Amino acid sequence: MMSSTLAHDAARGALFTMIAQAARILLQLISVAVLARLLTPHDYGMLAIVLVLVGLGEIFRDFGLTSASIQAPELSTGQRDNLFWINAGIGTGLGLAMLLASWPLGAITGEPDIVGMAQWLSLLFVCNGLATQHRANLMREVRLRPLAIVDVAAAAIALAVAIAAAVLGAGFWALVIQQLCNGAISLIGIVIAGRWLPRRYSRAHSVRTMITFGWNLVAANLVQYAARQVDTVLVAGRFGTASLGLYNRAFQLVMTPLGQVRSPLQSVALPVLSRLQRDQPRFETYVTAAQLALGYLIGIPIAMLAGLAEPVVAIMLGDAWAEAAPILRMFAIAGLLTTLSYVGYWVYLARGLGAQLLRYTLVTAVIKVVCIVIGSFFGLIGVAIAFAVHPAIAWPISLAWLSRVTPMPTRRLYGGAVRIFIVTPLAGVAAWGAGEAASPLGPWAAVGAGLAAGLVTASASLLVPIYRRDAQSLMGFVRLMATRRRPTPGAAAAAG
């Protein structure tokens, strides 16, 4: 069981991060429910076009320097100051680029209003550029509670202001105001929480290795971004918009919420693993524990979702979308496999293996393209199956690749994966069987029966000693989440 100060900080950070993410998801749902009734689809369509550019620009704006500063074994004050000015400069440059691109964007889309929208939203690059290293510093110090508070407060205030603006008739400007308020309030809050102000740039403090790492990470992210679009483009081109609609809705039901759960945990895992990179035994223990936590806590619900695909689609999308159920099932399987491989991504970042990550990403991107193209010859469901096959191939490659460039607890990770792959399919099959039996009573009854059967089946694994040990490890982490760290006697005396 992990009982060190670092383990406690990690557990508490994970708790605050998950609470904050749950709050942000709730705010997103409220935003959709309220603003969609006050604004038009056209308003949201213009915002979507601009945010595509913003999202692409954000890859360059960060330049991988958040991860670079967090994973650095040693980071001097001068290096942190230099990284601040680099991110600020990149953010300002991207803001100017988007400002200049606003007029061509308006001409291409034929939407004159989009020009002003793009010009104002170019300020997001400036705000985010100024906030990057303040945010990274909080993450490096595992001070995730203030970070969570700032993120939730900024989202809540921005939503309230946007709703007020929409009620007053601001139209699409309400969406612009929401984005700008979120960015500005986040910047102010993070600067206050960070409690440091940068000094001038100094060549005496070299950051060349961090920039090299960041550039490799930018390139890897761009490759991943392009690879993520392959299936969408292929489905649209070969099978039409109706099939794309089925594919996209199934994707949104599984992969988008999964990403919203997984990604914030990186803000906990990266600083913790970075601190431990010189302590190989503890590093391996934490990596193994992280895989078990993700595999059980996310994998079991995903497996039950795969078993209950039909009633879930009926509830969430309606009977007209029944053809999306087998696609959703494939996405659920892919979600489980990509969740296990996510730990490998954290190791690449924590070890500063930017060049190796780029090469691995290029290889797996090619594998994904090949899988998707082959799958497309078997129709829409063939593409979905290929989407699930890709991580099944990529995950063992990731472990093998990592073990060649850095010490890895490969046998322990494979052993943990085997245990996860035993219990999760059993839970999924149990959920499917119970759901089918209860289906005459309606989709809600099927989901309820399936969830109960899946949880009972997963719980039955505790009869096996090795699963009990895994559960005890996870429960120990949960207890650390709920426990406030007591100050040491020396700290208490100093405070007195």
C-alpha atoms as one frame of an Amber mdcrd trajectory, in Angstrom:
protein
   0.000   0.000   0.000   1.333   3.471  -0.861   1.692   5.640   2.273   4.370
   8.187   1.434   3.828  11.932   1.281   4.043  11.787  -2.497   1.393   9.061
  -2.630  -0.862  11.168  -0.426  -0.353  14.248  -2.615  -1.099  12.159  -5.696
  -4.257  10.689  -4.179  -5.575  14.045  -3.002  -4.673  15.597  -6.346  -6.556
  12.844  -8.144  -9.593  13.457  -5.937  -9.669  17.204  -6.584  -9.021  16.658
 -10.291 -11.903  14.184 -10.636 -14.281  16.429  -8.668 -13.308  19.397 -10.826
 -13.752  17.408 -14.021 -17.184  16.182 -12.902 -18.146  19.793 -12.202 -16.903
  20.916 -15.601 -18.836  18.152 -17.382 -21.955  19.241 -15.481 -21.355  22.852
 -16.504 -20.981  21.724 -20.141 -24.336  19.955 -19.971 -25.955  23.051 -18.445
 -24.347  25.205 -21.108 -25.749  23.025 -23.891 -29.201  22.825 -22.292 -29.529
  26.570 -21.624 -27.597  28.343 -24.375 -28.958  26.028 -27.094 -32.425  27.417
 -26.274 -31.218  31.009 -26.476 -28.971  30.787 -29.544 -29.241  29.280 -33.025
 -27.427  26.333 -34.645 -25.845  28.902 -36.971 -24.248  30.620 -33.967 -22.749
  27.347 -32.796 -21.679  26.477 -36.336 -19.574  29.630 -36.633 -17.998  28.972
 -33.232 -17.180  25.387 -34.260 -15.317  26.614 -37.348 -13.220  29.067 -35.333
 -12.523  26.562 -32.572 -11.057  24.137 -35.111  -8.358  26.755 -35.755  -8.016
  27.471 -32.048  -7.598  23.774 -31.262  -4.919  23.350 -33.911  -3.145  26.496
 -32.748  -3.188  25.322 -29.126  -0.921  22.416 -30.050   1.710  24.953 -31.121
   0.919  27.432 -28.336   1.854  24.999 -25.585   4.777  23.687 -27.677   5.080
  20.759 -25.291   6.695  23.059 -22.709   4.097  22.249 -20.035   5.186  18.611
 -20.059   8.835  19.629 -20.491   8.853  21.797 -17.364   6.903  19.260 -15.287
   9.103  16.273 -16.151  12.453  18.100 -15.849  14.437  16.534 -12.954  15.779
  19.996 -12.108  14.119  23.289 -13.041  15.773  26.513 -11.984  13.889  29.750
 -11.441  15.671  31.223 -14.461  14.622  28.325 -16.684  11.020  28.682 -15.528
  11.140  32.411 -16.344  12.557  31.705 -19.796   9.862  29.134 -20.519   7.231
  31.684 -19.494   8.479  34.213 -22.044   8.728  31.573 -24.777   5.115  30.486
 -24.229   3.999  34.112 -23.993   5.773  34.913 -27.270   4.293  31.898 -29.062
   0.816  32.774 -27.772   1.138  36.381 -28.949   2.424  35.271 -32.356  -0.460
  32.834 -32.810  -2.906  35.529 -31.747  -1.570  37.836 -34.451  -1.658  35.018
 -37.009  -5.306  34.287 -36.250  -6.107  37.992 -36.379  -4.661  38.173 -39.899
  -6.352  34.910 -40.901  -9.795  36.184 -39.856 -10.444  38.018 -43.146  -9.545
  35.047 -45.407 -11.615  32.821 -43.103 -14.613  35.104 -43.555 -14.159  35.098
 -47.321 -13.828  31.292 -47.507 -16.865  30.603 -45.334 -18.981  33.442 -46.721
 -19.793  34.459 -43.133 -18.874  38.099 -42.440 -19.691  37.706 -38.737 -17.028
  35.047 -38.374 -14.332  37.682 -38.954 -15.066  39.523 -35.725 -15.514  36.253
 -33.855 -12.082  35.018 -34.953 -10.439  38.349 -34.165 -11.701  38.427 -30.587
 -11.016  34.753 -29.970  -7.403  35.304 -31.069  -6.956  36.773 -27.570  -7.310
  33.232 -26.178  -3.818  32.439 -27.446  -2.424  35.399 -25.518  -4.235  34.468
 -22.289  -3.287  30.806 -22.532   0.310  31.635 -23.447   0.689  33.792 -20.337
  -0.937  31.124 -18.160   1.011  28.094 -19.448   3.975  28.080 -17.078   1.919
  29.210 -14.072  -0.302  26.180 -14.675   2.718  23.923 -15.254   4.322  25.127
 -12.018   1.213  24.232  -9.998   1.170  20.790 -11.611   4.899  20.282 -11.024
   4.407  21.011  -7.322   1.310  18.729  -7.282  -0.760  21.708  -6.066  -3.843
  20.547  -7.905  -6.511  21.797  -5.506  -6.095  25.505  -6.419  -5.840  24.507
 -10.068  -9.137  22.621  -9.841 -10.833  25.531  -8.038  -9.668  28.036 -10.660
 -10.805  25.873 -13.586 -14.283  25.255 -12.166 -14.761  28.879 -11.034 -13.698
  30.214 -14.444 -16.075  27.858 -16.276 -18.991  28.690 -13.943 -18.519  32.469
 -14.120 -18.035  32.378 -17.895 -21.242  30.363 -18.322 -23.219  32.777 -16.126
 -21.947  35.773 -18.102 -22.713  34.054 -21.410 -26.266  33.219 -20.365 -26.815
  36.831 -19.265 -25.447  38.109 -22.568 -27.644  35.709 -24.566 -30.744  36.745
 -22.623 -29.927  40.380 -23.412 -29.833  39.547 -27.117 -26.071  39.335 -27.765
 -26.523  36.404 -30.141 -23.337  34.604 -31.147 -21.298  37.164 -29.182 -22.482
  35.382 -26.037 -20.371  32.391 -27.091 -17.377  34.635 -27.734 -17.812  36.267
 -24.334 -17.989  32.839 -22.688 -14.677  31.749 -24.225 -12.903  35.015 -23.398
 -14.212  35.136 -19.811 -13.048  31.594 -19.238  -9.569  32.367 -20.562  -9.170
  35.667 -18.700 -10.473  34.413 -15.339  -8.322  31.275 -15.592  -5.249  33.429
 -16.235  -5.930  35.712 -13.272  -6.745  32.845 -10.925  -3.711  30.763 -11.909
  -1.329  33.715 -11.543  -2.698  34.425  -8.055  -2.527  30.743  -7.067   0.967
  30.343  -8.536   2.450  33.088  -6.361   5.315  33.957  -8.673   6.026  36.591
 -11.291   8.548  36.012 -14.076  11.742  37.999 -14.373  13.317  38.991 -17.689
  14.581  36.392 -20.152  18.193  35.353 -19.566  20.473  33.357 -21.856  22.364
  32.222 -18.761  19.628  29.662 -18.108  19.494  27.243 -21.024  16.192  25.620
 -21.980  17.391  24.051 -25.237  16.759  20.456 -24.125  13.211  21.375 -23.058
  12.510  23.058 -26.401  13.804  19.961 -28.215  11.518  17.769 -26.114   8.627
  20.164 -26.722   9.132  20.189 -30.482   9.042  16.398 -30.613   5.855  16.430
 -28.534   4.257  18.997 -30.870   5.105  16.825 -33.861   3.679  13.732 -32.117
   0.482  15.603 -31.245   0.085  16.767 -34.844   0.497  13.188 -36.087  -2.083
  12.001 -33.548  -4.440  14.829 -34.564  -4.180  13.811 -38.230  -4.569  10.095
 -37.427  -7.725  10.816 -35.416  -9.366  12.290 -38.512  -8.705   9.315 -40.828
 -11.757   7.257 -39.889 -14.085  10.264 -40.017 -12.863  11.325 -43.467 -13.015
   7.763 -44.812 -16.519   7.104 -43.481 -17.782  10.398 -44.900 -16.177   9.765
 -48.280 -17.144   6.114 -48.721 -20.450   5.746 -46.881 -22.037   9.212 -46.801
 -23.343  11.545 -44.156 -25.977   9.190 -42.726 -23.358   6.575 -41.901 -21.061
   9.278 -40.579 -23.872  10.402 -38.280 -24.201   6.876 -36.832 -20.443   6.588
 -36.453 -20.045  10.021 -34.884 -22.864   9.624 -32.358 -21.490   6.267 -31.191
 -18.052   7.851 -30.880 -19.429  10.741 -28.827 -21.185   8.374 -26.424 -17.976
   6.485 -25.600 -14.716   8.127 -26.559 -15.489  11.754 -25.703 -16.554  11.110
 -22.064 -13.669   8.644 -21.752 -11.226  11.329 -22.832 -12.742  13.768 -20.345
 -12.121  11.249 -17.573  -8.639  10.104 -18.608  -6.935  13.295 -19.702  -7.222
  15.271 -16.435  -5.568  12.389 -14.571  -2.420  13.215 -16.523  -2.104  16.373
 -14.430  -1.709  14.056 -11.430   0.335  11.260 -12.984   2.917  13.349 -14.844
   4.339  15.352 -11.901   4.322  12.287  -9.638   6.108  10.036 -12.136   8.523
  12.841 -13.001   9.540  13.141  -9.363  10.150   9.407  -9.202  12.154   8.998
 -12.407  15.398   8.592 -10.400  13.827   6.106  -7.986  13.264   3.139 -10.294
  11.623   0.731  -7.794   9.001   3.290  -6.714   8.566   4.463 -10.319   7.720
   0.912 -11.374   5.336   0.506  -8.432   3.446   3.670  -9.347   3.301   2.796
 -13.059   1.887  -0.643 -12.261  -0.617   0.813  -9.799  -1.711   3.426 -12.348
  -2.428   0.729 -14.934  -4.462  -1.302 -12.443  -6.449   1.771 -11.371  -7.269
   2.750 -14.959  -7.911  -0.837 -16.035 -10.335  -1.739 -13.252 -12.031   1.582
 -12.481 -12.547   2.552 -16.129 -12.327  -0.854 -17.821 -15.149  -2.578 -15.935
 -17.735   0.183 -16.665 -16.631   0.273 -20.316 -16.996  -3.512 -20.593 -20.530
  -3.300 -19.201 -21.280  -0.513 -21.663 -20.171  -2.825 -24.488 -22.547  -5.514
 -23.218 -25.411  -3.042 -22.921 -24.866  -1.249 -26.226 -28.406  -1.800 -27.552
 -30.406  -0.470 -24.566 -27.909   2.376 -24.036 -28.338   3.518 -27.643 -32.126
   3.246 -27.286 -32.061   5.452 -24.171 -29.493   8.007 -25.309 -30.281   8.292
 -29.019 -33.654   6.629 -29.603 -34.841   3.614 -31.563 -34.021   5.260 -34.887
 -30.324   4.959 -34.032 -30.336   1.192 -33.353 -27.685   0.612 -36.053 -25.208
   2.553 -33.896 -25.210  -0.168 -31.195 -22.589  -2.525 -32.727 -20.415   0.489
 -33.552 -20.669   1.673 -29.958 -19.643  -1.818 -28.800 -16.456  -1.637 -30.860
 -15.667   1.816 -29.511 -16.090   0.490 -25.973 -13.565  -2.277 -26.659 -11.198
   0.271 -28.175 -11.692   2.461 -25.096 -10.538  -0.316 -22.782  -7.427  -1.010
 -24.868  -6.445   2.652 -25.235  -6.921   3.165 -21.489  -4.287   0.517 -20.756
  -1.867   2.095 -23.237  -2.404   5.544 -21.689   0.045   4.679 -18.903   2.760
   4.217 -21.523   2.100   7.745 -22.804   2.619   9.077 -19.277   5.977   7.271
 -19.103   7.122   8.848 -22.377   6.329  12.292 -20.947   7.710  11.699 -17.448
  10.999  10.342 -18.823  11.347  13.161 -21.356  11.306  10.705 -24.272   9.940
  13.150 -26.833  11.863  11.827 -29.841  10.964   8.235 -29.013   7.306   9.210
 -28.576   7.314  10.871 -31.993   8.739   7.774 -33.682   6.296   5.490 -31.871
   3.394   7.799 -32.814   4.396   7.746 -36.484   4.483   3.939 -36.488   1.135
   3.532 -34.726  -0.451   6.201 -36.948   0.518   4.140 -39.995  -0.902   1.027
 -38.323  -4.172   2.856 -37.656  -4.477   4.088 -41.231  -3.838   0.582 -42.584
  -6.391  -0.944 -40.186  -9.055   1.644 -41.040  -8.529   1.315 -44.797  -8.753
  -2.492 -44.632 -11.794  -2.294 -42.357 -13.567   0.054 -44.760 -13.840  -2.782
 -47.309 -16.205  -4.504 -44.865 -18.569  -1.580 -44.422 -19.196   0.777 -41.531
 -18.952  -1.936 -38.895 -15.648  -2.965 -40.477 -14.266   0.511 -39.789 -15.449
   0.298 -36.176 -13.805  -3.120 -35.747 -10.589  -1.746 -37.235 -10.760   1.123
 -34.748 -10.705  -1.485 -31.946  -8.028  -3.654 -33.578  -5.591  -0.745 -33.830
  -5.007  -0.299 -30.044  -4.853  -4.088 -29.639  -1.813  -4.002 -31.929  -0.391
  -0.702 -30.658  -0.459  -1.461 -26.910   2.067  -4.360 -26.894   4.221  -2.404
 -29.360   4.213   0.499 -26.897   5.412  -1.706 -24.043   8.101  -3.321 -26.193
   9.203   0.077 -27.505   9.408   1.585 -24.019  11.302  -1.379 -22.593  14.024
  -0.808 -25.215  14.578   2.858 -24.324  13.893   2.975 -20.564  13.531   0.484
 -17.688   9.942  -0.740 -17.474   8.126  -3.280 -15.252   7.039  -5.111 -18.402
   6.189  -8.447 -16.775   4.140  -6.777 -14.035   2.280  -4.660 -16.602   1.478
  -7.691 -18.747   0.406  -9.616 -15.634  -1.898  -6.795 -14.554  -3.311  -6.546
 -18.073  -4.081 -10.266 -18.131  -6.022  -9.958 -14.876  -7.919  -6.968 -16.244
  -8.657  -8.788 -19.520 -10.105 -11.701 -17.552 -12.479  -9.796 -15.292 -13.673
  -7.081 -17.708 -15.016  -9.406 -20.459 -16.746 -11.510 -17.804 -18.452  -8.374
 -16.462 -19.402  -7.351 -19.995 -20.845 -10.761 -20.895 -22.808 -10.882 -17.626
 -24.195  -7.423 -18.331 -25.167  -8.480 -21.858 -26.906 -11.649 -20.671 -28.896
  -9.924 -17.947 -29.738  -7.074 -20.316 -31.045  -9.450 -22.938 -33.152 -11.280
 -20.350 -34.675  -8.013 -19.114 -35.081  -6.411 -22.561 -38.831  -7.223 -22.827
 -39.320  -4.859 -19.868 -37.736  -1.964 -21.745 -34.260  -0.431 -22.131 -34.109
   1.074 -18.636 -34.816  -2.306 -17.059 -32.223  -3.909 -19.330 -29.571  -1.392
 -18.295 -30.405  -1.767 -14.618 -30.300  -5.564 -14.741 -27.130  -5.545 -16.806
 -25.296  -3.175 -14.478 -26.264  -5.257 -11.449 -25.119  -8.500 -13.097 -21.870
  -6.951 -14.306 -20.993  -5.531 -10.892 -21.803  -8.813  -9.143 -19.605 -10.707
 -11.605 -16.737  -8.258 -11.202 -17.096  -8.435  -7.405 -16.914 -12.235  -7.551
 -13.307 -11.895  -8.712 -12.475 -10.870  -5.139 -12.742 -14.545  -4.217  -9.363
 -14.942  -5.945  -6.429 -13.823  -3.729  -4.567 -11.862  -6.414  -7.688  -9.827
  -7.199  -8.112  -9.125  -3.480  -4.569  -7.749  -3.399  -5.349  -5.501  -6.379
  -8.516  -4.298  -4.652  -6.639  -3.594  -1.401  -4.117  -1.506  -3.300  -6.897
   0.511  -4.947  -8.751   0.948  -1.645  -5.572   2.185  -0.038  -5.340   4.850
  -2.730  -9.005   5.792  -2.165  -8.364   6.170   1.572  -5.445   8.477   0.831
  -7.834  10.597  -1.257 -10.173  11.020   1.681  -7.462  11.702   4.296  -6.002
  15.104   4.995  -2.253  15.019   5.388  -1.185  15.816   8.918   1.730  18.205
   9.255   4.996  16.724  10.493   6.135  17.734  14.014   8.869  19.905  12.537
   6.418  21.665  10.258   3.972  22.154  13.109   6.697  23.652  15.269   7.779
  25.970  12.491   4.189  27.049  11.970   3.868  27.727  15.669
